[in-house]
């Protein structure tokens, strides 16, 4: 599995699972029980559930295989301070390489490139591949002002990392997560 297990602030999206073993172990029932126990108050739903139900059996992939797009606005030192386990998984060099050349970008948070008006750090790459795709992409409309403010917040939190910590704490507290 490719989920970090020690922090509520880690949002993972690339996963490799042994489905036969999970079925044999009744993983679906375990996941549903955890969801019910938390009364659905989980910021990352399936990811939070899997992190807890599979705790102790999780191995992380290098971040370049699942680079969280908002990390482009974070300093390595701030990530390590915010989530101390991070430096055990990634060195400053591997973080810089993942940021510059991610294999997979995980577009999480509100600044997603399929929303009209976004300023996502990886927007141009997304647009390039969207144009190459045979499937049409109609961008979501109606949030341009909000996305501008969201982007300004991302830029501000790069300059003032403590601001991101405070915003994160408020968000997780509102979702019923403990720090």
Secondary structure, DSSP 8 states (H G I E B T S, - for coil): -----S-TT---------HHHHHHTTHHHHHHHHHHHTTT--TTTHHHHHHHHTTTS-----GGGSEEGGGGGS-HHHHHHHSTTHHHH--HHHHHHHHHS-SSEE--SS--TTBTT---TTHHHHHHHHHHSSS----B-S-HHHHHHHHHHHHHHHH-HHHHHHHHHHHHHHTT---
